[in-house]
């Protein structure tokens, strides 16, 4: 299925294929462990590194609908009524318009 990866270190947002496995979430996001931040009423979530704030030279991004910046890469995946992963309802274009890369000085 189609998902999106937000890569603040490279100021990039791109489409990726996701096979539905938890291992692939770890690979797509380069995570040790993750958490999910819900950002819209359609149950889309952005998976982020749960230890992202503890890493040196970290990059951040902000997404419309979530109240604070998030650390490291984000993997955007949708969720159906039963909790299963589905393609996100947002588009790549929507993400380009609603994600801001945050630089820490």
C-alpha positions in Angstrom: 0.0 0.0 0.0 1.0 3.6 -0.5 2.3 5.6 2.5 4.3 8.8 2.8 7.6 9.5 4.5 8.5 12.9 5.8 12.3 13.4 6.0 13.1 16.6 7.7 16.9 16.0 7.5 16.7 16.2 3.7 13.7 18.6 3.5 11.8 15.9 1.6 8.4 14.2 1.5 7.9 11.2 -0.7 5.7 8.2 -1.4 6.8 4.7 -0.3 5.4 1.2 -0.5 4.4 -0.4 2.8 3.6 -4.1 3.1 1.8 -3.8 6.4 4.5 -5.3 8.6 5.7 -3.6 11.8 9.3 -4.2 10.7 8.8 -2.1 7.6 7.6 0.8 9.7 10.9 0.6 11.6 12.8 0.6 8.3 10.8 3.4 6.6 11.3 5.7 9.6 14.7 4.5 10.7 13.2 4.0 14.2 14.3 2.1 17.3 10.8 2.4 18.7 7.9 4.5 17.6 4.7 6.3 18.6 1.9 7.6 16.5 0.6 11.2 16.4 -2.9 11.5 15.0 -3.4 14.7 13.0 -6.9 14.5 11.4 -10.4 13.3 11.8 -9.9 10.6 9.1 -7.6 8.6 11.5 -4.4 9.3 9.6 -1.4 9.1 11.8 2.3 10.0 11.5 4.6 7.4 13.0 7.6 9.0 14.7 10.7 7.9 16.6 9.7 7.6 20.3 13.4 8.4 21.1 13.7 11.2 18.6 14.1 13.9 21.1 17.1 12.2 22.6 19.2 12.1 19.4 21.9 14.6 18.6 21.6 16.8 15.6 17.9 16.0 15.2 15.7 17.5 12.5 12.1 18.4 13.1 8.8 18.9 11.2 5.4 20.3 12.0 2.2 19.0 10.5 -1.2 20.8 10.3 -3.5 19.3 12.9 -0.9 18.3 15.4 0.0 20.9 18.1 3.8 20.6 18.3 6.8 19.8 16.2 7.9 16.2 15.8 11.4 14.8 15.8 13.0 12.8 13.0 11.4 11.1 10.1 7.6 10.6 10.0 5.7 7.8 8.2 2.1 8.7 7.4 -0.3 5.8 7.4 -4.1 5.7 7.5 -6.2 3.6 9.9 -9.6 2.1 9.3 -12.5 1.7 11.8 -11.1 -1.6 13.1 -7.6 -0.3 13.6 -6.0 -1.8 10.6 -3.4 0.1 8.5 -4.7 1.5 5.2 -3.5 4.1 2.8 -3.7 7.6 4.2 -6.6 9.9 3.3 -4.2 12.8 2.7 -2.3 13.2 -0.5 1.3 14.0 -1.2 0.2 17.4 -2.4 -1.6 18.0 0.9 1.5 17.1 2.9 3.6 19.4 0.8 1.2 22.2 1.7 0.8 21.3 5.4 4.2 20.1 6.6 6.8 22.7 7.7 10.4 21.8 8.4 11.6 23.2 11.6 15.2 24.3 12.0 16.7 24.4 15.5 19.5 26.9 16.0 
